[in-house]
Amino acid sequence: MKLFPILILLLGGLLFIGFMQVPPVLQENSRPNVLFILTDDQGWGDLSLHGNPHLETPALDSLARQGAQFDRFYVSPLCAPTRASLLTGRYHLRTGTVSVSRGLEVMNAEETTLAELFRQNGYTTGCYGKWHNGEHYPNHPNGQGFDDFFGFCAGHWTNYFDTELEHNGRMVRTKGYITDVLTDAALQFIDKNKDRPFFCYVPYNAPHSPHQVPDAYFNKYKKRSLGDEVAAVYGMVENVDDNVRRLLDKLKQEGLEENTIVIFATDNGPNGVRYNGNMKGIKGHVDEGGVRVPFFIKWPGKIIPKTIQSLAAHIDLLPTLAELCSLQHIEQLRLDGRSLAKQLLAVQEAILTDRPLFTHVAHLDKTLRPQPGAVRTSRYRWIWKGTAPELYDMVADPAQKYNIAAENPALTTQLSEAYQRWFTEATQSLTLAARPVPVGYAQKKVELAAHEADFTGNLKYKEGHGWAHDWLINWTSPADTIWWTLESKAPTTYEVYLRYSVPVEQTGSLVQVHTGEHVIQQKITQAIDPPLTPSPDRLVRKEVYEKEWGLLRLGRLSLPQGKSRIALMAPRVASQQVAELKSLVLVPSTKK
């Protein structure tokens, strides 16, 4: 096998694309619309098309058969990294996105996203669902190329029924089930923009936990003798399928079907052990089952229905759409992906040179390690989990039952070295410590969430992991310190508020906010100790629950341009603890 020269060529050049004009593939003047549907934690096996004996997904099955299906399509093992690569055409480590929370999910604002590329070429852009690549402007969807955003920016949402969602920076109360509500918003966007080219991104949060789904869907699968978790997941997936049908029907009704590219994909392997085609691994794993997902693309009259066997990946989406839509590249990017347009438009599958695909997964301790990692070629999967490397022949052993590293030392070493070179090069500009929150932009407020903070002392997270929506508890000592690193675009003065809860018998602590030599302080006198909001979960959730919070004004604080640190302390603790801390809220001051 002539793999090693290919690896050297790939890692030496990595596709510097000088953003020249892409040769047009269109014969007519009008460019196609693009509808990109992404689901969250839906595995390869969560489709009836792929042999699932319980699940029914007729709309998605039909979409797959009417377009091109990639039999081996790979993403990252976790949500936010996959989304960064899909949006940029680059491996997620280059974009600044490392993991799923505590600031590690944030994509660098300097990245050029699909939305920015489409908007630069005259498209209207909309995003309806889960963003998960940064919630503070300019990392927010509205700062990354989307004219319209409706959904949420965090890694998950806490309630799927009659919930609050964000619309371009403003929270709005919704009515109904979240997947239906997001679809309604996407349908309105299509209706509003049907006479001009649009890019509509619909990243559903289903079937991510918490496991909430309408009764009709859940009961259908419970009657098939499935456990609560699988019944809830399959119900959520079938609801997605029904909503995909609504989107496809809208395109037909408006006469847009022939001139719209429709794409469906998922962001990682399944979020639990269930049917997945006998592959090893689930979400969070670098094995095949953690990263191989469905990918379907339909463009009537242009893309011939077929199954493509060549390896493809999330990094290929941007260059592929750039060529299919004849987009002019405005800025210079360094892409890792390659265009699959010729494969899609050819009657027979074009032969592409084999290349390695690299995988890395990190968690939330802000210590970047090269493992777990993997390399996938057309035949082999090399895996490193921190001990001896593993090697699997994916043609002869697709279930990864037999580690053949010992029998193939040269190939194992070759892939190990290729991975180390890739990891070193991909992370050379990456820093994880003290990632600043951007402030000083023209937005109404900045909410410094507890899960974005660093802290010392007795503090800990309510749930434990520091995922989105988690809060800090056990604030018991004057020595406990909570802080956020900020980077302000300009000098800005803020009104500072504490979002907290505390029972009446524990009120009276003195809270201080420090930034540089400036200090503001306030005593907590108002008790607020509400119960957790009842939640219609089908099983006990992993994430924290919702509850109401108090809001205490601490005072006015001026932040300088550039980097600074804002720290929260309690020099006097009145009782057992200061408070439970949800966030520190910065509202631009209107006073001179």
C-alpha positions, 0 to 999 in steps of 0.5 A: 500500500502506498499510504505513507507518501500520501500522508506526507503529501497531505500533511505537508500541504493540507490544501492551501486554497487561495480562494479563487473563483471555483469553476462553475457547475451550473448551466443556468444563472440562478444558484441553488438554495441549500437546506442543511438538516443536522440532528444531535446524537442520532447514530448511523443505526437510528434509521430504518434505512440502515436496518434498524428493526424497530425504528420508522423513518420513511421521510429520511429513507426516501431522501437518502434513496432520491439522492447520494448516500455516503456509505462511509461518512465521518465526523467527530465523536462530540457535538461542537467539534463536528459542527465547527468542522462542518461549518468551516471545512477544517479540523475542529482543533484548528478552529479553537473548538476542542470539546463541548462546554466551559468555553472549549466549544467556542469557535474562533471568530476569525473562522470563515463559516459556510454562512459567511461564505454564502452571504458573501455570495448574495444568499440570505442565511438562517439557522434554526436550532442548536448552535454550540459554537459560542454564545457571545458575539462575535462567536454567536450565529449572528456574528458568524454569518447568519442573518436570522437565528432562532434556537439556542447556543449552548450544548443542550437545552433543558426543556423541550415543551413550551420553552424559551428560545433565543431569536437574534439575541432576544428570548421569546416564549414558544408553544409546543414541542421544540422540534416542531417549533424549530421547523415552524421557524425554518418554514417561515424563513423558506417562505420569506426567502423563496424568491431569492437564494437562501442557505437554511441550516436546521440543526435539531437538538433531538435526540439529545437528552434530556429524553423528552418527547410527545406521548404518541411517539413514546407510546408507539415504541414502548408498545414494542417492548423497548426500554424507556431510553430507547423508546424516547430516542426512537420517538424523538427520531420519528418526530424529526422524520415527520418534521423533515417531511414538512420541510421537503413538502414545503419545497415542493409546494413552493416550486423550490424542490428542483433548485434546492440542495437538501443535505441530512447528517448527524453530528456523532454516534448514538448517545447510548448503547442501541442498534448501530450496525454492529459497530464498536463505539458510541458518542465520545468514542474514536472507534467506528461507531462513534464517528461514522454517521449518515450523510445524504445529499439530494439535488434533483436532476443534478445529483444522480441517486447512488451510494458512494463508497469512498471515505468522506467527512465533515471537513468536505462539506464547505468545499463541496457546497462552494463548488456545487453552488459556484461560490466566489471565495472572498477571503483566504482559508486553509481547508482540510477538506476536499470537494466531492462535487465531481463524485456527486455529479458524475453518473458513475462514482469518480475515483478519489485518491485515498487519504487519511481522516484524523479523529481526536476527542477531548473532555473538559479539564482544559488539558490538551492530550493527543489521545484518544485519537484515531486515523481512518484510511479506506481499509484500516482504523488506527486507534490510540487511547493512551496505551499501546496503539490498536489497528483494525482491518475494517474490510475484514473486521468491521466490528473491530474484534481483532487488534492486528497491531502486533502483526503489522508493526510497520503500518502501525508505526506509520499511522502513529507517526502520521497522527502525531504530526497531524496533531502537533500541526493542528494544535500549534496555535491552540491555547486552552487556558484562560480563553477570554469571553468577548465583551464590548460589542454592541449587544444588550448584555453579556451573561457570564455563565457559571460553566464558563468560569474558573474557580478555586476553593470549596466550589463545585458544580451542581451536576458535576461536569460543568456542562451548559446550564450547570451552576456553582454550589458550596460557596462557603468561604471568603477564600473561594474565588470565581473569575472570568477572563474577558477581552473587550473590544473597547472600553465599556461601562456595565451595570453588574448583576448577580444571578443567584439563589439562597434560602432565607436563613442563609442571607446576609453575605457580602459579595464583591466583584473585582476587576483590576483595582476597582471593586463593587460590593453588595449584601445579599438580603433578598432570599430566593429558594425556588424548587426545581422546575418539574420536567417531563423526562422519560427517565432520570436526566444527566443534565441539571434541571431548570429553576428560577433565579434571583437578580441582585444589582451589584453596581457599575463597573468599567472595563478597559479595552483588551484583556482583563479579569473579573473576579467574584468573592465573598469577604463575609459569609453570613451562614453555611454558604453565600449562594448558589451561583448561576451567572454574572450579568453585564448590562451596558450602562446608559449613564454617563 
